[in-house]
Amino acid sequence: MVLVGTVVEPPCEGYRPTSEALMNLAQYRANPSISGAVHAHPVYAMVMAIRE
């Protein structure tokens, strides 16, 4: 990801950033006090998401 002219190399071949990368980048630019994002899959949230 490039935020301020620094290219961060992918950790391994075939790696692709998460689909939320552009949204996170916009948040970092809009609010400089944000220094990171957490992408998680809590079990209970996943169960509710797939529930019919």
PQR file with spaces between the fields and no chain letter, atoms N, CA, C, O and H, PARSE charges and radii, in Angstrom:
ATOM       1  N    MET     1       0.849   -1.170    0.000 -0.4000 1.5000
ATOM       2  CA   MET     1       0.000    0.000    0.000 -0.0000 2.0000
ATOM       3  C    MET     1       0.892    1.230    0.000  0.5500 1.7000
ATOM       4  O    MET     1       1.914    1.257    0.685 -0.5500 1.4000
ATOM       5  N    VAL     2       0.518    2.230   -0.751 -0.4000 1.5000
ATOM       6  CA   VAL     2       1.278    3.475   -0.798 -0.0000 2.0000
ATOM       7  C    VAL     2       0.439    4.561   -0.155  0.5500 1.7000
ATOM       8  O    VAL     2      -0.667    4.851   -0.611 -0.5500 1.4000
ATOM       9  H    VAL     2      -0.312    2.208   -1.308  0.4000 1.0000
ATOM      10  N    LEU     3       0.961    5.162    0.903 -0.4000 1.5000
ATOM      11  CA   LEU     3       0.234    6.235    1.567 -0.0000 2.0000
ATOM      12  C    LEU     3       0.922    7.570    1.331  0.5500 1.7000
ATOM      13  O    LEU     3       0.272    8.551    0.971 -0.5500 1.4000
ATOM      14  H    LEU     3       1.859    4.927    1.273  0.4000 1.0000
ATOM      15  N    VAL     4       2.229    7.610    1.530 -0.4000 1.5000
ATOM      16  CA   VAL     4       2.964    8.855    1.366 -0.0000 2.0000
ATOM      17  C    VAL     4       4.236    8.582    0.576  0.5500 1.7000
ATOM      18  O    VAL     4       5.330    8.890    1.048 -0.5500 1.4000
ATOM      19  H    VAL     4       2.757    6.813    1.822  0.4000 1.0000
ATOM      20  N    GLY     5       4.113    8.016   -0.601 -0.4000 1.5000
ATOM      21  CA   GLY     5       5.262    7.800   -1.465 -0.0000 2.0000
ATOM      22  C    GLY     5       6.142    6.613   -1.121  0.5500 1.7000
ATOM      23  O    GLY     5       7.151    6.399   -1.793 -0.5500 1.4000
ATOM      24  H    GLY     5       3.224    7.765   -0.984  0.4000 1.0000
ATOM      25  N    THR     6       5.806    5.836   -0.110 -0.4000 1.5000
ATOM      26  CA   THR     6       6.599    4.674    0.257 -0.0000 2.0000
ATOM      27  C    THR     6       5.859    3.411   -0.172  0.5500 1.7000
ATOM      28  O    THR     6       4.746    3.153    0.287 -0.5500 1.4000
ATOM      29  H    THR     6       4.986    6.010    0.435  0.4000 1.0000
ATOM      30  N    VAL     7       6.471    2.634   -1.045 -0.4000 1.5000
ATOM      31  CA   VAL     7       5.862    1.388   -1.498 -0.0000 2.0000
ATOM      32  C    VAL     7       6.221    0.289   -0.511  0.5500 1.7000
ATOM      33  O    VAL     7       7.398    0.058   -0.234 -0.5500 1.4000
ATOM      34  H    VAL     7       7.375    2.844   -1.418  0.4000 1.0000
ATOM      35  N    VAL     8       5.224   -0.376    0.012 -0.4000 1.5000
ATOM      36  CA   VAL     8       5.443   -1.489    0.930 -0.0000 2.0000
ATOM      37  C    VAL     8       5.350   -2.764    0.108  0.5500 1.7000
ATOM      38  O    VAL     8       4.320   -3.042   -0.508 -0.5500 1.4000
ATOM      39  H    VAL     8       4.268   -0.188   -0.213  0.4000 1.0000
ATOM      40  N    GLU     9       6.425   -3.535    0.101 -0.4000 1.5000
ATOM      41  CA   GLU     9       6.470   -4.762   -0.696 -0.0000 2.0000
ATOM      42  C    GLU     9       5.554   -5.823   -0.096  0.5500 1.7000
ATOM      43  O    GLU     9       5.445   -5.927    1.126 -0.5500 1.4000
ATOM      44  H    GLU     9       7.261   -3.309    0.601  0.4000 1.0000
ATOM      45  N    PRO    10       4.894   -6.614   -0.946 -0.5600 1.5000
ATOM      46  CA   PRO    10       4.050   -7.692   -0.421  0.2800 2.0000
ATOM      47  C    PRO    10       4.889   -8.725    0.319  0.5500 1.7000
ATOM      48  O    PRO    10       6.042   -8.956   -0.048 -0.5500 1.4000
ATOM      49  N    PRO    11       4.330   -9.356    1.363 -0.5600 1.5000
ATOM      50  CA   PRO    11       5.099  -10.317    2.153  0.2800 2.0000
ATOM      51  C    PRO    11       5.457  -11.592    1.401  0.5500 1.7000
ATOM      52  O    PRO    11       6.421  -12.269    1.760 -0.5500 1.4000
ATOM      53  N    CYS    12       4.688  -11.932    0.353 -0.4000 1.5000
ATOM      54  CA   CYS    12       4.995  -13.132   -0.413 -0.0000 2.0000
ATOM      55  C    CYS    12       4.374  -13.027   -1.803  0.5500 1.7000
ATOM      56  O    CYS    12       3.473  -12.221   -2.033 -0.5500 1.4000
ATOM      57  H    CYS    12       3.905  -11.382    0.062  0.4000 1.0000
ATOM      58  N    GLU    13       4.861  -13.840   -2.712 -0.4000 1.5000
ATOM      59  CA   GLU    13       4.351  -13.834   -4.082 -0.0000 2.0000
ATOM      60  C    GLU    13       2.879  -14.246   -4.102  0.5500 1.7000
ATOM      61  O    GLU    13       2.477  -15.165   -3.389 -0.5500 1.4000
ATOM      62  H    GLU    13       5.594  -14.495   -2.525  0.4000 1.0000
ATOM      63  N    GLY    14       2.091  -13.571   -4.910 -0.4000 1.5000
ATOM      64  CA   GLY    14       0.677  -13.885   -5.010 -0.0000 2.0000
ATOM      65  C    GLY    14      -0.193  -13.192   -3.974  0.5500 1.7000
ATOM      66  O    GLY    14      -1.415  -13.339   -3.987 -0.5500 1.4000
ATOM      67  H    GLY    14       2.418  -12.824   -5.489  0.4000 1.0000
ATOM      68  N    TYR    15       0.429  -12.439   -3.080 -0.4000 1.5000
ATOM      69  CA   TYR    15      -0.314  -11.731   -2.035 -0.0000 2.0000
ATOM      70  C    TYR    15      -1.112  -10.583   -2.639  0.5500 1.7000
ATOM      71  O    TYR    15      -0.600   -9.843   -3.480 -0.5500 1.4000
ATOM      72  H    TYR    15       1.422  -12.320   -3.070  0.4000 1.0000
ATOM      73  N    ARG    16      -2.364  -10.431   -2.214 -0.4000 1.5000
ATOM      74  CA   ARG    16      -3.179   -9.292   -2.619 -0.0000 2.0000
ATOM      75  C    ARG    16      -3.739   -8.629   -1.366  0.5500 1.7000
ATOM      76  O    ARG    16      -4.138   -9.318   -0.428 -0.5500 1.4000
ATOM      77  H    ARG    16      -2.780  -11.031   -1.531  0.4000 1.0000
ATOM      78  N    PRO    17      -3.771   -7.301   -1.341 -0.5600 1.5000
ATOM      79  CA   PRO    17      -4.339   -6.621   -0.175  0.2800 2.0000
ATOM      80  C    PRO    17      -5.831   -6.943   -0.037  0.5500 1.7000
ATOM      81  O    PRO    17      -6.482   -7.324   -1.010 -0.5500 1.4000
ATOM      82  N    THR    18      -6.352   -6.790    1.145 -0.4000 1.5000
ATOM      83  CA   THR    18      -7.770   -7.007    1.395 -0.0000 2.0000
ATOM      84  C    THR    18      -8.615   -6.049    0.561  0.5500 1.7000
ATOM      85  O    THR    18      -8.142   -4.989    0.153 -0.5500 1.4000
ATOM      86  H    THR    18      -5.824   -6.480    1.936  0.4000 1.0000
ATOM      87  N    SER    19      -9.848   -6.422    0.315 -0.4000 1.5000
ATOM      88  CA   SER    19     -10.736   -5.575   -0.488 -0.0000 2.0000
ATOM      89  C    SER    19     -11.046   -4.253    0.212  0.5500 1.7000
ATOM      90  O    SER    19     -11.526   -3.318   -0.429 -0.5500 1.4000
ATOM      91  H    SER    19     -10.232   -7.284    0.647  0.4000 1.0000
ATOM      92  N    GLU    20     -10.785   -4.162    1.495 -0.4000 1.5000
ATOM      93  CA   GLU    20     -11.028   -2.923    2.239 -0.0000 2.0000
ATOM      94  C    GLU    20      -9.850   -1.953    2.179  0.5500 1.7000
ATOM      95  O    GLU    20      -9.906   -0.891    2.799 -0.5500 1.4000
ATOM      96  H    GLU    20     -10.395   -4.921    2.016  0.4000 1.0000
ATOM      97  N    ALA    21      -8.797   -2.286    1.455 -0.4000 1.5000
ATOM      98  CA   ALA    21      -7.581   -1.467    1.443 -0.0000 2.0000
ATOM      99  C    ALA    21      -7.845   -0.026    1.023  0.5500 1.7000
ATOM     100  O    ALA    21      -7.317    0.896    1.645 -0.5500 1.4000
ATOM     101  H    ALA    21      -8.752   -3.148    0.950  0.4000 1.0000
ATOM     102  N    LEU    22      -8.644    0.190   -0.009 -0.4000 1.5000
ATOM     103  CA   LEU    22      -8.912    1.559   -0.463 -0.0000 2.0000
ATOM     104  C    LEU    22      -9.724    2.337    0.568  0.5500 1.7000
ATOM     105  O    LEU    22      -9.504    3.534    0.757 -0.5500 1.4000
ATOM     106  H    LEU    22      -9.073   -0.559   -0.514  0.4000 1.0000
ATOM     107  N    MET    23     -10.658    1.665    1.234 -0.4000 1.5000
ATOM     108  CA   MET    23     -11.434    2.322    2.284 -0.0000 2.0000
ATOM     109  C    MET    23     -10.511    2.713    3.444  0.5500 1.7000
ATOM     110  O    MET    23     -10.609    3.822    3.969 -0.5500 1.4000
ATOM     111  H    MET    23     -10.837    0.693    1.080  0.4000 1.0000
ATOM     112  N    ASN    24      -9.619    1.806    3.840 -0.4000 1.5000
ATOM     113  CA   ASN    24      -8.673    2.113    4.912 -0.0000 2.0000
ATOM     114  C    ASN    24      -7.767    3.271    4.526  0.5500 1.7000
ATOM     115  O    ASN    24      -7.496    4.147    5.346 -0.5500 1.4000
ATOM     116  H    ASN    24      -9.539    0.905    3.413  0.4000 1.0000
ATOM     117  N    LEU    25      -7.298    3.283    3.290 -0.4000 1.5000
ATOM     118  CA   LEU    25      -6.436    4.359    2.815 -0.0000 2.0000
ATOM     119  C    LEU    25      -7.154    5.701    2.910  0.5500 1.7000
ATOM     120  O    LEU    25      -6.557    6.689    3.335 -0.5500 1.4000
ATOM     121  H    LEU    25      -7.518    2.571    2.623  0.4000 1.0000
ATOM     122  N    ALA    26      -8.420    5.750    2.522 -0.4000 1.5000
ATOM     123  CA   ALA    26      -9.208    6.987    2.616 -0.0000 2.0000
ATOM     124  C    ALA    26      -9.346    7.429    4.071  0.5500 1.7000
ATOM     125  O    ALA    26      -9.289    8.623    4.365 -0.5500 1.4000
ATOM     126  H    ALA    26      -8.906    4.947    2.176  0.4000 1.0000
ATOM     127  N    GLN    27      -9.526    6.474    4.980 -0.4000 1.5000
ATOM     128  CA   GLN    27      -9.642    6.808    6.401 -0.0000 2.0000
ATOM     129  C    GLN    27      -8.331    7.374    6.935  0.5500 1.7000
ATOM     130  O    GLN    27      -8.340    8.345    7.692 -0.5500 1.4000
ATOM     131  H    GLN    27      -9.572    5.504    4.741  0.4000 1.0000
ATOM     132  N    TYR    28      -7.207    6.782    6.550 -0.4000 1.5000
ATOM     133  CA   TYR    28      -5.900    7.282    6.998 -0.0000 2.0000
ATOM     134  C    TYR    28      -5.680    8.709    6.518  0.5500 1.7000
ATOM     135  O    TYR    28      -5.184    9.552    7.265 -0.5500 1.4000
ATOM     136  H    TYR    28      -7.199    5.993    5.935  0.4000 1.0000
ATOM     137  N    ARG    29      -6.050    8.977    5.271 -0.4000 1.5000
ATOM     138  CA   ARG    29      -5.862   10.321    4.715 -0.0000 2.0000
ATOM     139  C    ARG    29      -6.796   11.331    5.379  0.5500 1.7000
ATOM     140  O    ARG    29      -6.406   12.477    5.604 -0.5500 1.4000
ATOM     141  H    ARG    29      -6.453    8.293    4.664  0.4000 1.0000
ATOM     142  N    ALA    30      -8.018   10.922    5.693 -0.4000 1.5000
ATOM     143  CA   ALA    30      -9.002   11.829    6.288 -0.0000 2.0000
ATOM     144  C    ALA    30      -8.702   12.130    7.755  0.5500 1.7000
ATOM     145  O    ALA    30      -9.038   13.207    8.248 -0.5500 1.4000
ATOM     146  H    ALA    30      -8.335    9.991    5.510  0.4000 1.0000
ATOM     147  N    ASN    31      -8.078   11.194    8.446 -0.4000 1.5000
ATOM     148  CA   ASN    31      -7.821   11.357    9.873 -0.0000 2.0000
ATOM     149  C    ASN    31      -6.423   10.842   10.206  0.5500 1.7000
ATOM     150  O    ASN    31      -6.251    9.650   10.461 -0.5500 1.4000
ATOM     151  H    ASN    31      -7.805   10.320    8.046  0.4000 1.0000
ATOM     152  N    PRO    32      -5.419   11.728   10.206 -0.5600 1.5000
ATOM     153  CA   PRO    32      -4.032   11.307   10.440  0.2800 2.0000
ATOM     154  C    PRO    32      -3.785   10.634   11.792  0.5500 1.7000
ATOM     155  O    PRO    32      -2.746    9.999   11.975 -0.5500 1.4000
ATOM     156  N    SER    33      -4.717   10.760   12.741 -0.4000 1.5000
ATOM     157  CA   SER    33      -4.498   10.107   14.037 -0.0000 2.0000
ATOM     158  C    SER    33      -4.751    8.601   13.968  0.5500 1.7000
ATOM     159  O    SER    33      -4.391    7.872   14.893 -0.5500 1.4000
ATOM     160  H    SER    33      -5.560   11.276   12.592  0.4000 1.0000
ATOM     161  N    ILE    34      -5.370    8.127   12.878 -0.4000 1.5000
ATOM     162  CA   ILE    34      -5.571    6.687   12.692 -0.0000 2.0000
ATOM     163  C    ILE    34      -4.247    6.082   12.238  0.5500 1.7000
ATOM     164  O    ILE    34      -3.661    6.532   11.254 -0.5500 1.4000
ATOM     165  H    ILE    34      -5.663    8.719   12.127  0.4000 1.0000
ATOM     166  N    SER    35      -3.780    5.067   12.949 -0.4000 1.5000
ATOM     167  CA   SER    35      -2.485    4.484   12.586 -0.0000 2.0000
ATOM     168  C    SER    35      -2.576    3.016   12.185  0.5500 1.7000
ATOM     169  O    SER    35      -1.552    2.380   11.932 -0.5500 1.4000
ATOM     170  H    SER    35      -4.256    4.702   13.749  0.4000 1.0000
ATOM     171  N    GLY    36      -3.781    2.474   12.125 -0.4000 1.5000
ATOM     172  CA   GLY    36      -3.904    1.080   11.718 -0.0000 2.0000
ATOM     173  C    GLY    36      -5.356    0.649   11.662  0.5500 1.7000
ATOM     174  O    GLY    36      -6.256    1.344   12.135 -0.5500 1.4000
ATOM     175  H    GLY    36      -4.612    2.991   12.330  0.4000 1.0000
ATOM     176  N    ALA    37      -5.558   -0.519   11.069 -0.4000 1.5000
ATOM     177  CA   ALA    37      -6.903   -1.094   10.977 -0.0000 2.0000
ATOM     178  C    ALA    37      -6.815   -2.570   11.326  0.5500 1.7000
ATOM     179  O    ALA    37      -5.809   -3.221   11.046 -0.5500 1.4000
ATOM     180  H    ALA    37      -4.828   -1.083   10.685  0.4000 1.0000
ATOM     181  N    VAL    38      -7.858   -3.091   11.931 -0.4000 1.5000
ATOM     182  CA   VAL    38      -7.905   -4.504   12.294 -0.0000 2.0000
ATOM     183  C    VAL    38      -8.974   -5.178   11.443  0.5500 1.7000
ATOM     184  O    VAL    38     -10.125   -4.741   11.409 -0.5500 1.4000
ATOM     185  H    VAL    38      -8.675   -2.561   12.158  0.4000 1.0000
ATOM     186  N    HIS    39      -8.585   -6.233   10.766 -0.4000 1.5000
ATOM     187  CA   HIS    39      -9.522   -7.024    9.968 -0.0000 2.0000
ATOM     188  C    HIS    39      -9.693   -8.335   10.713  0.5500 1.7000
ATOM     189  O    HIS    39      -8.744   -9.106   10.855 -0.5500 1.4000
ATOM     190  H    HIS    39      -7.650   -6.588   10.793  0.4000 1.0000
ATOM     191  N    ALA    40     -10.915   -8.590   11.191 -0.4000 1.5000
ATOM     192  CA   ALA    40     -11.148   -9.782   12.006 -0.0000 2.0000
ATOM     193  C    ALA    40     -12.407  -10.511   11.550  0.5500 1.7000
ATOM     194  O    ALA    40     -13.247   -9.957   10.840 -0.5500 1.4000
ATOM     195  H    ALA    40     -11.686   -7.964   11.076  0.4000 1.0000
ATOM     196  N    HIS    41     -12.513  -11.742   11.968 -0.4000 1.5000
ATOM     197  CA   HIS    41     -13.679  -12.568   11.676 -0.0000 2.0000
ATOM     198  C    HIS    41     -14.171  -13.206   12.971  0.5500 1.7000
ATOM     199  O    HIS    41     -13.980  -14.405   13.174 -0.5500 1.4000
ATOM     200  H    HIS    41     -11.831  -12.192   12.545  0.4000 1.0000
ATOM     201  N    PRO    42     -14.809  -12.416   13.863 -0.5600 1.5000
ATOM     202  CA   PRO    42     -15.304  -12.986   15.111  0.2800 2.0000
ATOM     203  C    PRO    42     -16.328  -14.093   14.832  0.5500 1.7000
ATOM     204  O    PRO    42     -17.203  -13.933   13.981 -0.5500 1.4000
ATOM     205  N    VAL    43     -16.217  -15.188   15.534 -0.4000 1.5000
ATOM     206  CA   VAL    43     -17.057  -16.360   15.285 -0.0000 2.0000
ATOM     207  C    VAL    43     -18.542  -16.012   15.357  0.5500 1.7000
ATOM     208  O    VAL    43     -19.294  -16.378   14.453 -0.5500 1.4000
ATOM     209  H    VAL    43     -15.505  -15.318   16.225  0.4000 1.0000
ATOM     210  N    TYR    44     -18.981  -15.323   16.395 -0.4000 1.5000
ATOM     211  CA   TYR    44     -20.406  -15.034   16.538 -0.0000 2.0000
ATOM     212  C    TYR    44     -20.908  -14.121   15.426  0.5500 1.7000
ATOM     213  O    TYR    44     -22.031  -14.296   14.953 -0.5500 1.4000
ATOM     214  H    TYR    44     -18.371  -15.026   17.129  0.4000 1.0000
ATOM     215  N    ALA    45     -20.111  -13.162   15.002 -0.4000 1.5000
ATOM     216  CA   ALA    45     -20.519  -12.285   13.902 -0.0000 2.0000
ATOM     217  C    ALA    45     -20.643  -13.082   12.608  0.5500 1.7000
ATOM     218  O    ALA    45     -21.559  -12.846   11.820 -0.5500 1.4000
ATOM     219  H    ALA    45     -19.199  -13.020   15.386  0.4000 1.0000
ATOM     220  N    MET    46     -19.734  -14.018   12.385 -0.4000 1.5000
ATOM     221  CA   MET    46     -19.802  -14.843   11.178 -0.0000 2.0000
ATOM     222  C    MET    46     -21.043  -15.731   11.198  0.5500 1.7000
ATOM     223  O    MET    46     -21.692  -15.913   10.168 -0.5500 1.4000
ATOM     224  H    MET    46     -18.990  -14.210   13.025  0.4000 1.0000
ATOM     225  N    VAL    47     -21.375  -16.280   12.357 -0.4000 1.5000
ATOM     226  CA   VAL    47     -22.566  -17.130   12.469 -0.0000 2.0000
ATOM     227  C    VAL    47     -23.814  -16.319   12.132  0.5500 1.7000
ATOM     228  O    VAL    47     -24.684  -16.800   11.406 -0.5500 1.4000
ATOM     229  H    VAL    47     -20.848  -16.132   13.194  0.4000 1.0000
ATOM     230  N    MET    48     -23.910  -15.108   12.644 -0.4000 1.5000
ATOM     231  CA   MET    48     -25.072  -14.265   12.358 -0.0000 2.0000
ATOM     232  C    MET    48     -25.123  -13.885   10.879  0.5500 1.7000
ATOM     233  O    MET    48     -26.207  -13.785   10.304 -0.5500 1.4000
ATOM     234  H    MET    48     -23.203  -14.718   13.234  0.4000 1.0000
ATOM     235  N    ALA    49     -23.974  -13.677   10.265 -0.4000 1.5000
ATOM     236  CA   ALA    49     -23.928  -13.278    8.859 -0.0000 2.0000
ATOM     237  C    ALA    49     -24.396  -14.396    7.930  0.5500 1.7000
ATOM     238  O    ALA    49     -25.003  -14.121    6.895 -0.5500 1.4000
ATOM     239  H    ALA    49     -23.094  -13.759   10.732  0.4000 1.0000
ATOM     240  N    ILE    50     -24.121  -15.654    8.285 -0.4000 1.5000
ATOM     241  CA   ILE    50     -24.494  -16.757    7.392 -0.0000 2.0000
ATOM     242  C    ILE    50     -25.835  -17.390    7.755  0.5500 1.7000
ATOM     243  O    ILE    50     -26.322  -18.281    7.060 -0.5500 1.4000
ATOM     244  H    ILE    50     -23.628  -15.877    9.126  0.4000 1.0000
ATOM     245  N    ARG    51     -26.415  -16.923    8.843 -0.4000 1.5000
ATOM     246  CA   ARG    51     -27.706  -17.458    9.288 -0.0000 2.0000
ATOM     247  C    ARG    51     -28.800  -17.142    8.269  0.5500 1.7000
ATOM     248  O    ARG    51     -28.873  -16.025    7.759 -0.5500 1.4000
ATOM     249  H    ARG    51     -26.019  -16.200    9.408  0.4000 1.0000
ATOM     250  N    GLU    52     -29.623  -18.101    7.983 -0.4000 1.5000
ATOM     251  CA   GLU    52     -30.703  -17.880    7.008 -0.0000 2.0000
ATOM     252  C    GLU    52     -31.943  -17.337    7.675  0.5500 1.7000
ATOM     253  O    GLU    52     -32.948  -17.094    7.007 -0.5500 1.4000
ATOM     254  H    GLU    52     -29.563  -19.009    8.398  0.4000 1.0000
